[in-house]
Amino acid sequence: MTLALVESELGSRDQGLNLCQQALALQGVSGSVRGLAHSQRALLLMRAGNGQAAIDAFGAAEALLGDEPEPVVRLHLNRGNVYLQRGDWSQAAVDLERAVHLAETADLPIQRAKAAHNLGYTHLLRGDLVQALTLIDGARAVLDDVSPFLEAVGLQDRAEVLVAGGM
């Protein structure tokens, strides 16, 4: 599954998806590992712009992942992003709120901040600028220290909220 992501990131999405299919075809693999393979496949489909297939694959993953919090949080975060890409802000909010709650319960502060940030962006798209800014700024307190990339995303999205508010 890791190799599938690497292959996809290096330019061969088809090879990445093929590796996910190979993982799913393996015999004797636990349900939770099959869930991870479906989730990885869904991420690659999302990045390829195939939103409905990604949503379907996330659904297959969700039924198998079990109680391990981090992959379930990641699933809701990523599926929320698919819904954002599709302009379905209500469904995006459902998944992102679930990710925030699960990450908070499992004490996963970085995943919680990522989900809260994206939930904030959902509020921006819905026109609730106060909630958008509150969530994005709260997430920045954690994410700015994780990487310069996440700091830049936080600043850009914060700027979008301020521009939308006439500032």
KENU-240862 format. One line per field, with one value per residue (C-alpha): residue number from 1; z, x, y. Coordinates in Angstrom, 2 decimals, padded with zeros to 5 digits. Layout:
# KENU-240862
resi: [NUM | ...];
zz: [Z | ...];
xx: [X | ...];
yy: [Y | ...];
//
This chain:
# KENU-240862
resi: [1 | 2 | 3 | 4 | 5 | 6 | 7 | 8 | 9 | 10 | 11 | 12 | 13 | 14 | 15 | 16 | 17 | 18 | 19 | 20 | 21 | 22 | 23 | 24 | 25 | 26 | 27 | 28 | 29 | 30 | 31 | 32 | 33 | 34 | 35 | 36 | 37 | 38 | 39 | 40 | 41 | 42 | 43 | 44 | 45 | 46 | 47 | 48 | 49 | 50 | 51 | 52 | 53 | 54 | 55 | 56 | 57 | 58 | 59 | 60 | 61 | 62 | 63 | 64 | 65 | 66 | 67 | 68 | 69 | 70 | 71 | 72 | 73 | 74 | 75 | 76 | 77 | 78 | 79 | 80 | 81 | 82 | 83 | 84 | 85 | 86 | 87 | 88 | 89 | 90 | 91 | 92 | 93 | 94 | 95 | 96 | 97 | 98 | 99 | 100 | 101 | 102 | 103 | 104 | 105 | 106 | 107 | 108 | 109 | 110 | 111 | 112 | 113 | 114 | 115 | 116 | 117 | 118 | 119 | 120 | 121 | 122 | 123 | 124 | 125 | 126 | 127 | 128 | 129 | 130 | 131 | 132 | 133 | 134 | 135 | 136 | 137 | 138 | 139 | 140 | 141 | 142 | 143 | 144 | 145 | 146 | 147 | 148 | 149 | 150 | 151 | 152 | 153 | 154 | 155 | 156 | 157 | 158 | 159 | 160 | 161 | 162 | 163 | 164 | 165 | 166 | 167];
zz: [000.00 | 000.73 | -002.60 | -004.28 | -002.88 | -003.87 | -007.41 | -007.71 | -006.37 | -008.81 | -011.74 | -012.25 | -010.80 | -012.78 | -011.22 | -007.77 | -008.30 | -009.65 | -006.50 | -004.37 | -006.42 | -005.89 | -002.13 | -002.19 | -004.09 | -001.48 | 000.42 | 004.20 | 004.78 | 007.75 | 007.27 | 008.72 | 006.30 | 003.44 | 004.75 | 004.59 | 000.99 | 000.05 | 001.79 | -000.02 | -003.33 | -002.52 | -001.87 | -005.22 | -006.97 | -005.27 | -006.44 | -009.96 | -009.93 | -009.82 | -006.94 | -007.11 | -007.30 | -004.35 | -002.29 | -003.11 | -002.11 | 001.13 | 001.84 | 001.34 | 003.62 | 006.35 | 006.69 | 007.30 | 009.24 | 012.72 | 015.82 | 015.15 | 015.36 | 013.10 | 009.83 | 010.54 | 011.16 | 007.94 | 006.03 | 007.22 | 006.56 | 003.02 | 002.15 | 003.47 | 000.98 | -001.86 | -000.91 | -000.79 | -004.30 | -005.46 | -003.85 | -001.41 | 001.64 | 003.84 | 003.38 | 003.71 | 007.06 | 008.28 | 007.55 | 008.79 | 012.03 | 012.56 | 011.93 | 014.42 | 017.08 | 016.58 | 016.51 | 019.67 | 021.45 | 020.35 | 021.24 | 017.66 | 017.68 | 014.18 | 012.55 | 014.60 | 013.44 | 009.79 | 010.02 | 011.87 | 009.24 | 006.43 | 008.36 | 008.62 | 004.87 | 004.52 | 006.63 | 004.34 | 001.33 | 003.17 | 004.01 | 007.76 | 007.90 | 011.69 | 012.19 | 009.25 | 010.74 | 014.22 | 013.01 | 010.62 | 013.23 | 015.86 | 013.51 | 012.63 | 016.26 | 015.75 | 012.03 | 011.58 | 013.57 | 011.61 | 008.25 | 006.16 | 003.65 | 006.23 | 007.51 | 003.97 | 003.42 | 006.70 | 005.77 | 002.28 | 003.54 | 006.30 | 003.63 | 001.59 | 004.60 | 005.17 | 001.49 | 001.56 | 004.55 | 002.68 | 004.49];
xx: [000.00 | 002.88 | 004.46 | 001.11 | 001.19 | 004.84 | 004.18 | 001.21 | 003.12 | 005.96 | 003.57 | 002.10 | -001.42 | -002.34 | 000.54 | -000.47 | -004.06 | -002.86 | -000.81 | -003.89 | -005.83 | -003.02 | -003.18 | -006.95 | -006.53 | -004.19 | -005.60 | -005.53 | -005.37 | -007.33 | -010.39 | -008.69 | -005.76 | -008.24 | -009.89 | -006.54 | -006.08 | -009.53 | -008.77 | -005.44 | -007.15 | -009.79 | -007.10 | -005.47 | -008.84 | -009.53 | -006.21 | -006.97 | -010.22 | -012.51 | -014.68 | -017.52 | -015.16 | -013.23 | -016.42 | -017.35 | -013.90 | -014.02 | -017.37 | -015.82 | -012.93 | -015.18 | -016.97 | -013.65 | -011.36 | -012.55 | -011.79 | -008.23 | -008.77 | -006.05 | -007.10 | -010.76 | -009.92 | -007.89 | -010.79 | -013.25 | -010.74 | -010.01 | -013.63 | -014.57 | -012.08 | -013.72 | -017.05 | -015.42 | -014.05 | -017.55 | -019.19 | -021.19 | -020.47 | -023.07 | -021.57 | -018.08 | -019.06 | -020.46 | -017.21 | -014.96 | -016.91 | -016.63 | -012.87 | -012.49 | -014.44 | -012.61 | -009.19 | -009.96 | -011.19 | -008.09 | -005.69 | -004.45 | -003.80 | -002.33 | -005.15 | -007.67 | -006.15 | -006.17 | -009.82 | -010.74 | -008.93 | -010.83 | -014.08 | -013.24 | -012.80 | -016.20 | -017.67 | -015.98 | -017.67 | -021.00 | -020.55 | -020.00 | -016.82 | -016.64 | -016.69 | -014.31 | -011.76 | -012.16 | -011.49 | -008.67 | -006.88 | -007.29 | -005.81 | -002.89 | -001.79 | -000.93 | -000.20 | 002.16 | 004.82 | 004.38 | 005.69 | 006.18 | 003.70 | 000.92 | 001.74 | 001.42 | -001.91 | -003.19 | -002.13 | -003.63 | -006.95 | -007.04 | -006.45 | -009.36 | -011.65 | -010.47 | -010.92 | -014.42 | -015.11 | -013.92 | -010.61];
yy: [000.00 | 002.35 | 001.45 | 002.18 | 005.72 | 006.20 | 004.96 | 007.26 | 010.25 | 009.59 | 009.82 | 006.37 | 006.47 | 003.37 | 001.45 | 002.70 | 001.60 | -001.74 | -002.31 | -001.60 | -004.16 | -006.67 | -006.08 | -006.59 | -009.86 | -011.38 | -014.34 | -014.52 | -010.75 | -009.44 | -007.29 | -004.24 | -004.56 | -004.95 | -001.78 | 000.01 | -001.15 | 000.14 | 003.43 | 003.80 | 003.01 | 005.63 | 008.25 | 007.51 | 007.68 | 011.02 | 012.42 | 011.17 | 013.15 | 010.11 | 011.29 | 008.78 | 005.80 | 007.27 | 007.63 | 004.03 | 002.78 | 004.77 | 003.11 | -000.32 | 000.66 | 002.02 | -001.30 | -003.10 | -000.76 | -001.65 | 000.38 | 001.56 | 005.35 | 006.75 | 005.04 | 005.82 | 009.49 | 009.55 | 007.97 | 010.64 | 013.42 | 012.21 | 011.42 | 014.87 | 016.29 | 014.36 | 015.88 | 019.33 | 018.79 | 017.82 | 020.87 | 018.74 | 020.84 | 019.16 | 015.69 | 017.16 | 018.66 | 015.33 | 013.49 | 016.29 | 016.72 | 012.97 | 013.15 | 016.01 | 014.12 | 010.81 | 012.48 | 014.42 | 011.28 | 009.32 | 012.17 | 012.65 | 016.42 | 016.75 | 014.78 | 016.74 | 020.02 | 018.92 | 017.92 | 021.13 | 023.20 | 021.50 | 021.87 | 025.56 | 025.70 | 024.05 | 026.86 | 029.39 | 027.82 | 027.89 | 031.58 | 031.24 | 033.32 | 033.60 | 029.83 | 029.38 | 031.77 | 030.28 | 026.74 | 027.64 | 029.78 | 027.06 | 024.49 | 026.77 | 026.75 | 023.06 | 022.75 | 025.72 | 023.84 | 020.59 | 021.80 | 024.94 | 023.49 | 023.20 | 026.68 | 028.07 | 026.29 | 027.71 | 031.23 | 030.99 | 029.66 | 032.27 | 034.93 | 033.55 | 033.93 | 037.50 | 038.40 | 036.91 | 039.16 | 042.26 | 042.55];
//
